[in-house]
């Protein structure tokens, strides 16, 4: 509806110079007048003037068309604002609205949210263009009655930031506002706080949960080695929080296939984290799945986070590691201590140094031979060893790796002295020594390849992995590596001054694998990080992952089809990585659930020359079997197995509502925060939003249909009158 219409002016864009056009027009007018002024023509004065007027009118239409005028109008126009009603449908919304002691604790957060939404829908549609959506990990449009589109169980993820971003794309340039009804939980996607700052419309937030003392047992972490060997005890550390529960003894059990294999007792300390030490003793080799569980306590808000599954790969014999060290160093001390403490490893140490006799306390050491290298699974070259082993030993190492062994090099000293015959083993190109520069502290950053690599997998999920590597202590070194070789992965980059260059690189050679840490000081990751709030497991997991990754031959992975995790959290994307699809051989991957139902992949995409990623999206909790083959080939080892999707997931890590986040989102976007019983006030508040806007319109007169109609009418009428008057 338009209120005040006003003419702002005219504009012209003539085909030629305007003065020339006007002059031509005037000449035409004078010519017309002159022609009809000839007295030799026998017509009345009145008709003569009519002929002149019609001819002038037609010529004026031509002149206007050549001048191309545009009429500019401005209108003060009212708009009908668009309002988005956004309803949180994640799993946490199925939890009680209030603590168990409250009178309204029988209602879920979703019950309260739906009630608030229905109250708003009685008011908003009559005044605003209203669209209703629910969200978990994506938006889903709802009907006005809220009858369809809401999941009974609730989604396994809450992507609040992603939902706001998608709303922004739907809003476009039209005035809009959003009403968000949620408990404030955001377990997936971008940070809602950052998204809110970039929005061009206000978000009015409504909290659908009441704060208060909640009772909940939460298993926050399970620490266990990635592998062990049959007949040997494997330690398991379980960390637990007991929100609202203090000084309560609770049993902690570990079970395998429904049978309890380990028991313990833990005293809860409220929201403070406590730990209990347990162990399992697998009898056979292979992949084992265990489940840690704590019986629910009366009044708990949820028992979903009372249980967590974890995998354990069991080996039939210990892994042999040969460590060749040049000089004693802190790196050697920390790595040696880790290798000796791991019961899955059989480590042998050999010191290659002229000062060996002066270091009696550093033993025991042995002298390494070609046979020792050949009988090992992984060989480690420490500080100073690179430049002290001879050409023959390098040839032995090259044969060892080429045949399927693993080689770990720690430190850059001596890299430039490696014989040319052995340089092909390295996963990166080494710069000329004169270009290295002086040693300095190197600020390290995990690369995208490193984030997805098994060596850097020090936490349970990708976001935690990135956080753990965020503030690692610097290493000491110089710019010794040029770039990674083809097929190798740069896991960690270093920054020295203005330069960025690889410092940790992993790759393959022949049937084996090689890893290079071209700096020193990794011991700091196990010494200083916990003191400054870092991950206490980063050093141990990094060294352990490196050894076990190197122990797997590259030949085994050439036809490897495995899930990216053996235990997925509820709501986590189930992804497979298949290596070997190529040369016309098509991957045949089958995944079945506990009922035997065959599942269809959600997405299959290439990821490299012979690698394919297969996504099954998010699957429900349970145990799944898989089998894979390439073309008509028989299934290779590792192409059959199973994986588990846990009951718990990111949505259940913290069950407490977060009204503070909702308040920040509303403040950052220009909206306002409300509680569930204040929706009437919200409806009044939103009425003040964007009622009028000035709209500028332009009307092109030169090609307007009316101008053409006037021109044609004047010409036709003149011709008809001339014929009636007997004129030619």
Secondary structure, 3 states (H helix, E strand, C coil): CEEEEEEEEEEECCCCCHHHHHHHHHHHHHHHHHHHCCCCCCCCHHHHHHHHHHHHHHHHHHHHHHHCEEEEEEEEEECCCEEEEEEECEHHHHCECCCCCCCCCCCEHHHHHHHHHHHHHCCHHHCCEEEEEEECCCEEECCCCCCCCCCCCCECCCCHHHHHHHHHHHHCCCCEEEEEEECCCCCCCCCHHHHHHHCCCCEEEEECCCCCCCEEEEEEEEEECCEEECCCCEEEEEEEEEECCEEEEEEEEEEECCEEEEEEEEEEECCECEEEEEEECCCCCEEEEEEEECCCCCCECCCHHHEEEEEEEEECCCEEEEEEECCCCHHHHHHHHHHHHCCCEEEEEEECCCCHHHCHHHCCCCCCCHHHHHHCCEEEECCCCCCCCCHHHHHHHHHHHHCCCEEEEECCCCHHHCCHHHHHHCCEEECCHHHCCCCEEEEEEECHHHHCCHHHCCCCCHHHHHHHCCCCCCEEECCCEEEECCCCEEEEEEEECCEEEEEEEEEEECCEEEEEECCECCCHHHHCCHHHCCCCCHHHHHHHHHHHHHHCCHHHHCCCEEECCCEECCCCEEEEEEECCECCECEEEEEECCCCCEECCCEEEECCCCEEEEEEEECCCEEEEEEEEECCCCCCCCCEEEEEECCCCHHHCCCCCCHHHHHHHHHHHCCCEEEHHHHHHHHHHHCCCCCEEEEEEEEECCCCHHHHHHHHHHHHHHHHHHHHCCCC
